[in-house]
Amino acid sequence: MIKPYKLSNNNFLSSLDISTDEIIKILKLAENFKNKELNINFKDKVLGLIFDKSSTRTRVSFQVAMSRLGGTTIDLNPTTSQIGRGEPIKDTARVLSRYCDVMAIRTFDHSDLEEYAKWSTKPVINALTDLEHPCQALADFLTIKEEFIDFKNVVLTFVGDGNNVANSLILCGALLGVEVRIACPKGYEPNPFVINKANEIYKNKNLLKITNDIYNAVSGANVLYTDVWSSMGEEKQKEEKDEVFNRFTIDSDLVAQADKDAIILHCLPAYRSKEITDEVIEGKNSRIFDQAENRLYAQQALLSCLLS
């Protein structure tokens, strides 16, 4: 059994903020928490949540994780705090870091998250930005590890928009040496900076594939993953993206092209019958709700390391 330890980086703004060894240890910690083999008490520690975007799983999993660690959570809604009236981030960050022991921030611009981290004296966690969703990736790879024991020879195919989830899967996959394939329409590829960083990390650059050919990407894959086509803040693009992405639905025919024991993941919420069919969500290959549950344990492990 592994116990929490201090991470080399004080913040978790990106999957790049932790090493391969640290990811493996965090996943092992998460397993220990899930199996009730580890009990850590951070009494009197306070997690501050600053969420500019709506949330179900991220908000609840962080609150429950902190509660199980013996701490408390303050939920700072911009509409009921001075954050919403335009108080500078540098002022908010300096004040909150005198009240809270760690902060999880869910916002639009990644630069805003970096500004919080610049001025905070306490750890800052990326609870989602338009660039990355690294806490989701931790839960995703925990779910994959539960299924396949390790990451050797695992092929992960993400079908859909090259968004923040895809970016974090690419970076985390690179650190773990997992073959990651991204199947997306032309013009919707993942962030070029993320692709370049991943290629710097991969020992074998052939393990990252970005393609517009969905069937080629899915062929023989062990994990099929998708997300909504239009993220929060993209409401005006919804009709256009629905039309562009109409061939990028994970249905039973597409699942049949993958490995026979392939698992299905979705970070939720899902638009059933758009990016994924109801039949696949409820099918025997789906691990979507195990994946959602694992957000709790992955974040419990991450918090315990940042608070150690």
VEXVO-603428 format. One record per residue (C-alpha): residue in one letter; x, z, y; chain; residue number from 1. Coordinates in nm, 3 decimals. Layout:
# VEXVO-603428
{pt "A"; {X; Z; Y}; "A"; NUM},
...
# end
This chain:
# VEXVO-603428
{pt "M"; {0.000; 0.000; 0.000}; "A"; 1},
{pt "I"; {0.128; -0.097; 0.344}; "A"; 2},
{pt "K"; {0.072; 0.116; 0.655}; "A"; 3},
{pt "P"; {0.030; 0.006; 1.018}; "A"; 4},
{pt "Y"; {0.351; -0.067; 1.204}; "A"; 5},
{pt "K"; {0.446; -0.174; 1.555}; "A"; 6},
{pt "L"; {0.431; -0.549; 1.611}; "A"; 7},
{pt "S"; {0.725; -0.719; 1.780}; "A"; 8},
{pt "N"; {0.492; -0.846; 2.055}; "A"; 9},
{pt "N"; {0.281; -0.607; 2.260}; "A"; 10},
{pt "N"; {-0.004; -0.860; 2.297}; "A"; 11},
{pt "F"; {-0.195; -1.095; 2.067}; "A"; 12},
{pt "L"; {-0.283; -1.389; 2.289}; "A"; 13},
{pt "S"; {-0.200; -1.659; 2.035}; "A"; 14},
{pt "S"; {-0.124; -1.703; 1.667}; "A"; 15},
{pt "L"; {0.230; -1.768; 1.790}; "A"; 16},
{pt "D"; {0.259; -1.405; 1.905}; "A"; 17},
{pt "I"; {0.316; -1.285; 1.549}; "A"; 18},
{pt "S"; {0.568; -1.394; 1.288}; "A"; 19},
{pt "T"; {0.502; -1.515; 0.935}; "A"; 20},
{pt "D"; {0.604; -1.174; 0.801}; "A"; 21},
{pt "E"; {0.371; -0.999; 1.044}; "A"; 22},
{pt "I"; {0.076; -1.219; 0.947}; "A"; 23},
{pt "I"; {0.132; -1.140; 0.579}; "A"; 24},
{pt "K"; {0.153; -0.766; 0.654}; "A"; 25},
{pt "I"; {-0.163; -0.776; 0.871}; "A"; 26},
{pt "L"; {-0.351; -0.952; 0.591}; "A"; 27},
{pt "K"; {-0.233; -0.691; 0.342}; "A"; 28},
{pt "L"; {-0.340; -0.414; 0.579}; "A"; 29},
{pt "A"; {-0.679; -0.581; 0.612}; "A"; 30},
{pt "E"; {-0.714; -0.584; 0.232}; "A"; 31},
{pt "N"; {-0.627; -0.213; 0.223}; "A"; 32},
{pt "F"; {-0.894; -0.137; 0.484}; "A"; 33},
{pt "K"; {-1.150; -0.349; 0.301}; "A"; 34},
{pt "N"; {-1.077; -0.176; -0.031}; "A"; 35},
{pt "K"; {-1.096; 0.165; 0.141}; "A"; 36},
{pt "E"; {-0.738; 0.239; 0.039}; "A"; 37},
{pt "L"; {-0.630; 0.324; 0.391}; "A"; 38},
{pt "N"; {-0.775; 0.564; 0.646}; "A"; 39},
{pt "I"; {-0.624; 0.571; 0.995}; "A"; 40},
{pt "N"; {-0.749; 0.794; 1.276}; "A"; 41},
{pt "F"; {-0.697; 0.685; 1.634}; "A"; 42},
{pt "K"; {-0.912; 0.959; 1.785}; "A"; 43},
{pt "D"; {-0.943; 0.939; 2.165}; "A"; 44},
{pt "K"; {-0.817; 0.578; 2.169}; "A"; 45},
{pt "V"; {-1.039; 0.340; 2.367}; "A"; 46},
{pt "L"; {-1.090; -0.036; 2.325}; "A"; 47},
{pt "G"; {-1.215; -0.221; 2.632}; "A"; 48},
{pt "L"; {-1.413; -0.540; 2.568}; "A"; 49},
{pt "I"; {-1.427; -0.797; 2.849}; "A"; 50},
{pt "F"; {-1.651; -1.083; 2.736}; "A"; 51},
{pt "D"; {-1.721; -1.371; 2.974}; "A"; 52},
{pt "K"; {-1.873; -1.561; 2.679}; "A"; 53},
{pt "S"; {-2.163; -1.453; 2.459}; "A"; 54},
{pt "S"; {-2.073; -1.318; 2.116}; "A"; 55},
{pt "T"; {-2.217; -1.172; 1.798}; "A"; 56},
{pt "R"; {-1.946; -1.149; 1.530}; "A"; 57},
{pt "T"; {-1.649; -1.094; 1.762}; "A"; 58},
{pt "R"; {-1.822; -0.824; 1.966}; "A"; 59},
{pt "V"; {-1.973; -0.635; 1.673}; "A"; 60},
{pt "S"; {-1.667; -0.663; 1.447}; "A"; 61},
{pt "F"; {-1.438; -0.527; 1.720}; "A"; 62},
{pt "Q"; {-1.675; -0.238; 1.795}; "A"; 63},
{pt "V"; {-1.715; -0.145; 1.429}; "A"; 64},
{pt "A"; {-1.341; -0.185; 1.363}; "A"; 65},
{pt "M"; {-1.256; 0.053; 1.648}; "A"; 66},
{pt "S"; {-1.522; 0.298; 1.533}; "A"; 67},
{pt "R"; {-1.380; 0.301; 1.179}; "A"; 68},
{pt "L"; {-1.038; 0.375; 1.328}; "A"; 69},
{pt "G"; {-1.185; 0.683; 1.492}; "A"; 70},
{pt "G"; {-1.181; 0.540; 1.845}; "A"; 71},
{pt "T"; {-1.445; 0.429; 2.092}; "A"; 72},
{pt "T"; {-1.531; 0.104; 2.269}; "A"; 73},
{pt "I"; {-1.636; 0.026; 2.625}; "A"; 74},
{pt "D"; {-1.822; -0.302; 2.662}; "A"; 75},
{pt "L"; {-1.759; -0.449; 3.008}; "A"; 76},
{pt "N"; {-2.023; -0.707; 3.089}; "A"; 77},
{pt "P"; {-1.926; -0.918; 3.393}; "A"; 78},
{pt "T"; {-2.286; -0.912; 3.518}; "A"; 79},
{pt "T"; {-2.285; -0.532; 3.538}; "A"; 80},
{pt "S"; {-1.929; -0.474; 3.656}; "A"; 81},
{pt "Q"; {-1.713; -0.573; 3.951}; "A"; 82},
{pt "I"; {-1.553; -0.842; 3.733}; "A"; 83},
{pt "G"; {-1.861; -1.055; 3.792}; "A"; 84},
{pt "R"; {-1.836; -1.034; 4.172}; "A"; 85},
{pt "G"; {-1.488; -1.182; 4.170}; "A"; 86},
{pt "E"; {-1.252; -0.884; 4.167}; "A"; 87},
{pt "P"; {-0.900; -1.025; 4.108}; "A"; 88},
{pt "I"; {-0.786; -1.009; 3.747}; "A"; 89},
{pt "K"; {-0.466; -0.833; 3.851}; "A"; 90},
{pt "D"; {-0.669; -0.548; 4.002}; "A"; 91},
{pt "T"; {-0.906; -0.521; 3.705}; "A"; 92},
{pt "A"; {-0.623; -0.530; 3.451}; "A"; 93},
{pt "R"; {-0.418; -0.259; 3.624}; "A"; 94},
{pt "V"; {-0.716; -0.025; 3.656}; "A"; 95},
{pt "L"; {-0.852; -0.078; 3.303}; "A"; 96},
{pt "S"; {-0.511; -0.029; 3.146}; "A"; 97},
{pt "R"; {-0.515; 0.323; 3.293}; "A"; 98},
{pt "Y"; {-0.847; 0.392; 3.120}; "A"; 99},
{pt "C"; {-0.819; 0.196; 2.797}; "A"; 100},
{pt "D"; {-0.556; 0.186; 2.523}; "A"; 101},
{pt "V"; {-0.615; -0.177; 2.425}; "A"; 102},
{pt "M"; {-0.828; -0.463; 2.561}; "A"; 103},
{pt "A"; {-0.995; -0.756; 2.385}; "A"; 104},
{pt "I"; {-1.086; -1.041; 2.618}; "A"; 105},
{pt "R"; {-1.317; -1.335; 2.549}; "A"; 106},
{pt "T"; {-1.307; -1.592; 2.825}; "A"; 107},
{pt "F"; {-1.283; -1.961; 2.908}; "A"; 108},
{pt "D"; {-0.943; -2.040; 3.059}; "A"; 109},
{pt "H"; {-0.645; -1.927; 2.854}; "A"; 110},
{pt "S"; {-0.456; -1.876; 3.182}; "A"; 111},
{pt "D"; {-0.702; -1.597; 3.273}; "A"; 112},
{pt "L"; {-0.613; -1.418; 2.949}; "A"; 113},
{pt "E"; {-0.243; -1.453; 3.030}; "A"; 114},
{pt "E"; {-0.310; -1.310; 3.377}; "A"; 115},
{pt "Y"; {-0.472; -1.000; 3.221}; "A"; 116},
{pt "A"; {-0.170; -0.957; 2.994}; "A"; 117},
{pt "K"; {0.071; -1.001; 3.287}; "A"; 118},
{pt "W"; {-0.080; -0.710; 3.481}; "A"; 119},
{pt "S"; {-0.193; -0.481; 3.197}; "A"; 120},
{pt "T"; {0.032; -0.205; 3.073}; "A"; 121},
{pt "K"; {-0.166; -0.190; 2.747}; "A"; 122},
{pt "P"; {-0.200; -0.447; 2.465}; "A"; 123},
{pt "V"; {-0.430; -0.744; 2.528}; "A"; 124},
{pt "I"; {-0.602; -0.933; 2.245}; "A"; 125},
{pt "N"; {-0.739; -1.286; 2.259}; "A"; 126},
{pt "A"; {-1.101; -1.252; 2.147}; "A"; 127},
{pt "L"; {-1.141; -1.628; 2.214}; "A"; 128},
{pt "T"; {-1.039; -1.871; 2.486}; "A"; 129},
{pt "D"; {-1.091; -2.245; 2.517}; "A"; 130},
{pt "L"; {-0.740; -2.292; 2.376}; "A"; 131},
{pt "E"; {-0.731; -2.052; 2.080}; "A"; 132},
{pt "H"; {-0.927; -1.815; 1.856}; "A"; 133},
{pt "P"; {-0.643; -1.635; 1.673}; "A"; 134},
{pt "C"; {-0.849; -1.339; 1.546}; "A"; 135},
{pt "Q"; {-1.078; -1.584; 1.371}; "A"; 136},
{pt "A"; {-0.778; -1.748; 1.205}; "A"; 137},
{pt "L"; {-0.662; -1.412; 1.067}; "A"; 138},
{pt "A"; {-1.002; -1.360; 0.902}; "A"; 139},
{pt "D"; {-1.001; -1.720; 0.777}; "A"; 140},
{pt "F"; {-0.666; -1.688; 0.602}; "A"; 141},
{pt "L"; {-0.767; -1.346; 0.465}; "A"; 142},
{pt "T"; {-1.067; -1.520; 0.304}; "A"; 143},
{pt "I"; {-0.846; -1.798; 0.168}; "A"; 144},
{pt "K"; {-0.600; -1.541; 0.027}; "A"; 145},
{pt "E"; {-0.883; -1.355; -0.147}; "A"; 146},
{pt "E"; {-0.983; -1.678; -0.320}; "A"; 147},
{pt "F"; {-0.645; -1.828; -0.407}; "A"; 148},
{pt "I"; {-0.421; -1.515; -0.423}; "A"; 149},
{pt "D"; {-0.152; -1.681; -0.210}; "A"; 150},
{pt "F"; {-0.113; -1.992; 0.006}; "A"; 151},
{pt "K"; {0.101; -2.204; -0.225}; "A"; 152},
{pt "N"; {-0.037; -2.557; -0.266}; "A"; 153},
{pt "V"; {-0.349; -2.474; -0.064}; "A"; 154},
{pt "V"; {-0.489; -2.765; 0.139}; "A"; 155},
{pt "L"; {-0.715; -2.672; 0.430}; "A"; 156},
{pt "T"; {-0.925; -2.948; 0.585}; "A"; 157},
{pt "F"; {-1.104; -2.884; 0.913}; "A"; 158},
{pt "V"; {-1.380; -3.132; 0.991}; "A"; 159},
{pt "G"; {-1.505; -3.164; 1.348}; "A"; 160},
{pt "D"; {-1.387; -3.112; 1.704}; "A"; 161},
{pt "G"; {-1.018; -3.034; 1.765}; "A"; 162},
{pt "N"; {-1.120; -2.715; 1.943}; "A"; 163},
{pt "N"; {-0.986; -2.360; 1.979}; "A"; 164},
{pt "V"; {-1.059; -2.278; 1.613}; "A"; 165},
{pt "A"; {-0.877; -2.589; 1.495}; "A"; 166},
{pt "N"; {-0.582; -2.503; 1.721}; "A"; 167},
{pt "S"; {-0.544; -2.153; 1.574}; "A"; 168},
{pt "L"; {-0.585; -2.280; 1.217}; "A"; 169},
{pt "I"; {-0.303; -2.528; 1.282}; "A"; 170},
{pt "L"; {-0.068; -2.264; 1.424}; "A"; 171},
{pt "C"; {-0.146; -1.997; 1.166}; "A"; 172},
{pt "G"; {-0.126; -2.257; 0.890}; "A"; 173},
{pt "A"; {0.215; -2.367; 1.013}; "A"; 174},
{pt "L"; {0.344; -2.009; 1.004}; "A"; 175},
{pt "L"; {0.213; -1.966; 0.649}; "A"; 176},
{pt "G"; {0.327; -2.308; 0.527}; "A"; 177},
{pt "V"; {-0.026; -2.426; 0.448}; "A"; 178},
{pt "E"; {-0.113; -2.795; 0.452}; "A"; 179},
{pt "V"; {-0.366; -2.839; 0.732}; "A"; 180},
{pt "R"; {-0.566; -3.159; 0.779}; "A"; 181},
{pt "I"; {-0.782; -3.212; 1.086}; "A"; 182},
{pt "A"; {-1.053; -3.480; 1.059}; "A"; 183},
{pt "C"; {-1.206; -3.561; 1.396}; "A"; 184},
{pt "P"; {-1.340; -3.859; 1.592}; "A"; 185},
{pt "K"; {-1.090; -4.052; 1.799}; "A"; 186},
{pt "G"; {-1.033; -3.881; 2.132}; "A"; 187},
{pt "Y"; {-1.122; -3.534; 2.001}; "A"; 188},
{pt "E"; {-0.787; -3.443; 1.846}; "A"; 189},
{pt "P"; {-0.644; -3.089; 1.881}; "A"; 190},
{pt "N"; {-0.432; -2.987; 2.181}; "A"; 191},
{pt "P"; {-0.101; -3.185; 2.188}; "A"; 192},
{pt "F"; {0.093; -2.869; 2.278}; "A"; 193},
{pt "V"; {-0.044; -2.699; 1.966}; "A"; 194},
{pt "I"; {0.045; -2.997; 1.747}; "A"; 195},
{pt "N"; {0.401; -3.005; 1.883}; "A"; 196},
{pt "K"; {0.446; -2.630; 1.835}; "A"; 197},
{pt "A"; {0.318; -2.650; 1.477}; "A"; 198},
{pt "N"; {0.557; -2.936; 1.398}; "A"; 199},
{pt "E"; {0.844; -2.722; 1.529}; "A"; 200},
{pt "I"; {0.743; -2.445; 1.288}; "A"; 201},
{pt "Y"; {0.665; -2.648; 0.976}; "A"; 202},
{pt "K"; {0.964; -2.696; 0.747}; "A"; 203},
{pt "N"; {0.779; -2.999; 0.609}; "A"; 204},
{pt "K"; {0.612; -3.188; 0.894}; "A"; 205},
{pt "N"; {0.400; -3.384; 0.645}; "A"; 206},
{pt "L"; {0.192; -3.068; 0.598}; "A"; 207},
{pt "L"; {0.007; -3.130; 0.926}; "A"; 208},
{pt "K"; {-0.221; -3.433; 0.928}; "A"; 209},
{pt "I"; {-0.448; -3.538; 1.215}; "A"; 210},
{pt "T"; {-0.682; -3.821; 1.115}; "A"; 211},
{pt "N"; {-1.009; -3.994; 1.201}; "A"; 212},
{pt "D"; {-1.068; -4.071; 0.832}; "A"; 213},
{pt "I"; {-1.290; -3.790; 0.708}; "A"; 214},
{pt "Y"; {-1.288; -3.893; 0.339}; "A"; 215},
{pt "N"; {-0.911; -3.920; 0.324}; "A"; 216},
{pt "A"; {-0.878; -3.576; 0.487}; "A"; 217},
{pt "V"; {-1.121; -3.412; 0.244}; "A"; 218},
{pt "S"; {-0.987; -3.572; -0.076}; "A"; 219},
{pt "G"; {-0.857; -3.298; -0.307}; "A"; 220},
{pt "A"; {-0.878; -3.024; -0.042}; "A"; 221},
{pt "N"; {-0.913; -2.660; -0.151}; "A"; 222},
{pt "V"; {-1.081; -2.541; 0.169}; "A"; 223},
{pt "L"; {-1.336; -2.730; 0.380}; "A"; 224},
{pt "Y"; {-1.394; -2.580; 0.723}; "A"; 225},
{pt "T"; {-1.612; -2.679; 1.016}; "A"; 226},
{pt "D"; {-1.739; -2.548; 1.348}; "A"; 227},
{pt "V"; {-2.002; -2.647; 1.602}; "A"; 228},
{pt "W"; {-1.943; -2.981; 1.769}; "A"; 229},
{pt "S"; {-2.005; -2.848; 2.120}; "A"; 230},
{pt "S"; {-1.843; -2.517; 2.214}; "A"; 231},
{pt "M"; {-1.966; -2.274; 2.479}; "A"; 232},
{pt "G"; {-1.923; -2.435; 2.819}; "A"; 233},
{pt "E"; {-1.976; -2.787; 2.681}; "A"; 234},
{pt "E"; {-2.356; -2.789; 2.704}; "A"; 235},
{pt "K"; {-2.356; -3.098; 2.930}; "A"; 236},
{pt "Q"; {-2.161; -3.292; 2.665}; "A"; 237},
{pt "K"; {-2.390; -3.194; 2.378}; "A"; 238},
{pt "E"; {-2.592; -3.517; 2.347}; "A"; 239},
{pt "E"; {-2.282; -3.734; 2.375}; "A"; 240},
{pt "K"; {-2.091; -3.529; 2.117}; "A"; 241},
{pt "D"; {-2.386; -3.520; 1.876}; "A"; 242},
{pt "E"; {-2.376; -3.899; 1.870}; "A"; 243},
{pt "V"; {-1.997; -3.924; 1.836}; "A"; 244},
{pt "F"; {-1.978; -3.664; 1.558}; "A"; 245},
{pt "N"; {-2.277; -3.778; 1.350}; "A"; 246},
{pt "R"; {-2.046; -3.896; 1.067}; "A"; 247},
{pt "F"; {-1.859; -3.564; 1.059}; "A"; 248},
{pt "T"; {-2.109; -3.350; 0.871}; "A"; 249},
{pt "I"; {-2.007; -3.143; 0.569}; "A"; 250},
{pt "D"; {-2.275; -3.224; 0.312}; "A"; 251},
{pt "S"; {-2.284; -3.214; -0.068}; "A"; 252},
{pt "D"; {-2.149; -3.570; -0.094}; "A"; 253},
{pt "L"; {-1.845; -3.479; 0.115}; "A"; 254},
{pt "V"; {-1.790; -3.155; -0.079}; "A"; 255},
{pt "A"; {-1.780; -3.364; -0.398}; "A"; 256},
{pt "Q"; {-1.469; -3.543; -0.261}; "A"; 257},
{pt "A"; {-1.277; -3.214; -0.239}; "A"; 258},
{pt "D"; {-1.124; -3.013; -0.522}; "A"; 259},
{pt "K"; {-1.390; -2.897; -0.770}; "A"; 260},
{pt "D"; {-1.317; -2.532; -0.685}; "A"; 261},
{pt "A"; {-1.300; -2.587; -0.308}; "A"; 262},
{pt "I"; {-1.451; -2.321; -0.083}; "A"; 263},
{pt "I"; {-1.652; -2.381; 0.234}; "A"; 264},
{pt "L"; {-1.586; -2.197; 0.560}; "A"; 265},
{pt "H"; {-1.760; -2.193; 0.900}; "A"; 266},
{pt "C"; {-1.682; -1.950; 1.182}; "A"; 267},
{pt "L"; {-2.053; -1.933; 1.283}; "A"; 268},
{pt "P"; {-2.295; -1.964; 1.449}; "A"; 269},
{pt "A"; {-2.386; -2.285; 1.270}; "A"; 270},
{pt "Y"; {-2.622; -2.565; 1.365}; "A"; 271},
{pt "R"; {-2.758; -2.634; 1.021}; "A"; 272},
{pt "S"; {-2.806; -3.005; 0.944}; "A"; 273},
{pt "K"; {-2.558; -3.101; 1.217}; "A"; 274},
{pt "E"; {-2.196; -3.010; 1.139}; "A"; 275},
{pt "I"; {-2.297; -2.866; 0.801}; "A"; 276},
{pt "T"; {-2.605; -2.887; 0.583}; "A"; 277},
{pt "D"; {-2.820; -2.593; 0.480}; "A"; 278},
{pt "E"; {-2.752; -2.680; 0.115}; "A"; 279},
{pt "V"; {-2.375; -2.641; 0.160}; "A"; 280},
{pt "I"; {-2.402; -2.316; 0.359}; "A"; 281},
{pt "E"; {-2.613; -2.161; 0.085}; "A"; 282},
{pt "G"; {-2.425; -2.325; -0.203}; "A"; 283},
{pt "K"; {-2.200; -2.164; -0.464}; "A"; 284},
{pt "N"; {-1.883; -2.284; -0.291}; "A"; 285},
{pt "S"; {-1.969; -2.115; 0.039}; "A"; 286},
{pt "R"; {-1.760; -1.818; 0.146}; "A"; 287},
{pt "I"; {-1.898; -1.825; 0.501}; "A"; 288},
{pt "F"; {-2.046; -1.477; 0.503}; "A"; 289},
{pt "D"; {-1.742; -1.325; 0.329}; "A"; 290},
{pt "Q"; {-1.541; -1.491; 0.604}; "A"; 291},
{pt "A"; {-1.764; -1.335; 0.872}; "A"; 292},
{pt "E"; {-1.725; -0.991; 0.712}; "A"; 293},
{pt "N"; {-1.349; -1.033; 0.708}; "A"; 294},
{pt "R"; {-1.342; -1.045; 1.089}; "A"; 295},
{pt "L"; {-1.396; -0.668; 1.073}; "A"; 296},
{pt "Y"; {-1.102; -0.595; 0.843}; "A"; 297},
{pt "A"; {-0.860; -0.838; 1.006}; "A"; 298},
{pt "Q"; {-0.929; -0.688; 1.348}; "A"; 299},
{pt "Q"; {-0.912; -0.335; 1.212}; "A"; 300},
{pt "A"; {-0.564; -0.419; 1.083}; "A"; 301},
{pt "L"; {-0.460; -0.586; 1.410}; "A"; 302},
{pt "L"; {-0.585; -0.295; 1.623}; "A"; 303},
{pt "S"; {-0.407; -0.041; 1.403}; "A"; 304},
{pt "C"; {-0.076; -0.225; 1.454}; "A"; 305},
{pt "L"; {-0.118; -0.264; 1.830}; "A"; 306},
{pt "L"; {-0.212; 0.103; 1.867}; "A"; 307},
{pt "S"; {0.072; 0.234; 1.646}; "A"; 308},
# end
